[in-house]
């Protein structure tokens, strides 16, 4: 239902993005059915022109994100170092994987020692975003899997994985630094830009 508060005949819900996260500021003079209105925090989007409705001498357009500008994207735990290791006989193998999933979650894991976990990269609409993985540093050991250097729609899980193996008494360490960028397809705006080091080490007792 449209609110009774309007600007130039347009209801506020058509001027500001909805508060999906739940941390949108409340403007107590703006109410609907006795409840204060709240919209997406301006930190998630952009300011629109003033709507000539002020609270504490501040136009509410300084509180809320303009319609169509809010985006709720974070790194989901991507960043720092992701490590995997293995010691084995007659061979050893370690894999470290990080995935941005189509349901808005992230998962990271190692095939051997290193553990696993996950997080959230968005609470909005994952399919509205694309991701780009770029390798920015590497040593000669191991191999990196995943699609690099191409924008991929996050309508399915997108991942990168580093694997290294060794046998016959050999040891090996593989490192890759990967940059991940997430953009909103609608306007091309980059909402996340971080790097992570993938680090895998193995030792075989062959």
Residue pairs with C-beta under 8 A, 6 or more apart in sequence:
1 32
2 11
2 13
2 14
3 11
3 12
3 13
3 30
3 32
3 37
4 32
5 11
5 12
5 30
5 32
5 37
5 53
6 12
7 15
7 51
7 52
7 53
12 30
12 37
12 39
12 51
13 39
14 67
15 48
15 51
15 66
15 67
16 39
16 40
16 48
16 64
16 65
16 66
16 67
17 39
17 40
17 44
17 45
17 64
17 65
17 66
17 67
17 68
17 69
17 70
18 39
18 40
19 38
19 39
19 40
19 41
20 40
20 70
20 72
20 123
20 124
21 40
21 41
21 44
21 72
21 123
23 41
24 38
24 39
24 40
24 41
24 63
24 64
25 38
25 41
25 63
25 64
26 36
26 37
26 38
27 36
27 37
27 38
27 53
27 55
27 60
27 63
28 36
28 55
29 53
29 55
30 36
30 37
30 53
30 55
30 60
31 37
38 64
39 63
39 64
39 65
40 64
40 65
40 70
41 63
41 64
41 65
42 62
42 63
42 64
42 65
43 65
44 65
44 69
44 70
44 71
44 72
45 65
45 66
45 69
45 70
45 71
46 65
46 66
46 69
47 61
47 62
47 65
47 66
48 61
48 66
48 67
48 69
49 61
50 59
50 61
51 59
51 60
51 61
52 59
53 59
53 60
54 60
55 63
68 186
70 124
71 122
71 124
71 184
71 189
71 191
72 122
72 123
72 124
73 121
73 122
73 124
73 129
73 182
73 184
73 191
73 192
74 119
74 120
74 121
74 122
74 192
75 121
75 180
75 192
75 194
76 100
76 105
76 106
76 118
76 119
76 120
76 121
77 106
77 108
77 117
77 118
77 119
78 98
78 100
78 106
78 121
78 180
78 192
78 194
78 196
79 194
79 195
79 196
80 196
80 197
81 196
81 197
81 198
81 199
82 96
82 98
82 108
82 110
82 114
82 196
82 197
82 198
82 199
83 96
83 110
83 114
83 199
83 200
83 201
84 94
84 95
84 96
84 110
84 111
84 112
84 113
84 114
84 162
84 199
84 200
84 201
85 94
85 110
85 112
85 113
85 114
85 200
85 201
85 202
86 92
86 93
86 94
86 111
86 112
86 113
86 202
86 203
87 202
87 203
87 204
87 205
88 202
88 204
88 205
89 204
89 205
89 206
90 167
90 168
90 204
90 205
90 206
91 165
91 166
91 167
91 168
91 204
91 206
92 112
92 165
92 166
92 167
92 202
92 203
92 204
93 111
93 112
93 163
93 164
93 165
93 166
93 202
94 110
94 111
94 112
94 113
94 114
94 163
94 164
94 165
94 200
94 201
94 202
95 110
95 111
95 112
95 161
95 162
95 163
95 200
96 108
96 109
96 110
96 111
96 114
96 161
96 162
96 198
96 199
96 200
97 107
97 108
97 109
97 110
97 111
97 159
97 160
97 161
97 162
98 106
98 107
98 108
98 159
98 160
98 161
98 196
98 198
99 106
99 107
99 108
99 157
99 158
99 159
100 106
100 121
100 131
100 154
100 157
100 158
100 159
100 180
100 182
101 107
101 126
101 157
102 126
102 127
102 154
102 155
102 156
102 157
103 126
104 120
104 121
104 122
104 123
104 124
104 126
105 118
105 119
105 120
105 121
106 118
106 119
106 120
106 121
107 116
107 117
107 118
108 116
108 117
108 118
109 115
109 116
109 117
110 116
110 200
111 163
121 182
121 192
122 129
126 154
126 155
127 153
127 154
127 155
128 184
128 185
128 186
129 153
129 154
129 182
129 183
129 184
129 185
129 191
130 151
130 152
130 153
130 154
130 182
130 183
130 185
131 151
131 152
131 154
131 158
131 180
131 181
131 182
131 183
132 149
132 150
132 151
132 152
132 179
132 180
132 181
132 182
132 183
133 146
133 147
133 148
133 149
133 158
133 160
133 178
133 179
133 180
134 148
134 149
134 178
134 179
134 181
135 144
135 148
135 176
135 177
135 178
135 179
136 177
136 178
136 179
136 195
137 175
137 176
137 177
138 144
138 175
138 176
138 177
139 173
139 174
139 175
139 176
141 164
141 172
141 173
141 174
141 175
142 162
142 163
142 164
142 165
142 172
142 174
142 175
142 176
142 200
143 162
143 163
143 164
143 174
144 160
144 161
144 162
144 176
144 178
144 198
145 160
145 161
145 162
145 163
146 158
146 159
146 160
146 161
147 158
148 160
151 183
152 158
153 185
154 182
160 178
160 198
161 198
162 174
162 175
162 176
162 198
162 199
162 200
163 174
163 200
164 172
164 173
164 174
164 200
164 201
164 202
165 172
165 202
166 172
166 202
166 203
166 204
167 204
167 206
168 204
168 206
169 204
169 205
169 206
170 203
170 204
170 206
171 201
171 202
171 203
171 204
172 201
172 202
173 199
173 200
173 201
173 202
174 198
174 199
174 200
174 201
175 197
175 198
175 199
175 200
176 197
176 198
177 195
177 196
177 197
177 198
178 195
178 196
178 198
179 193
179 194
179 195
180 192
180 193
180 194
180 195
180 196
181 190
181 192
181 193
182 190
182 191
182 192
182 193
183 189
183 190
183 191
184 191
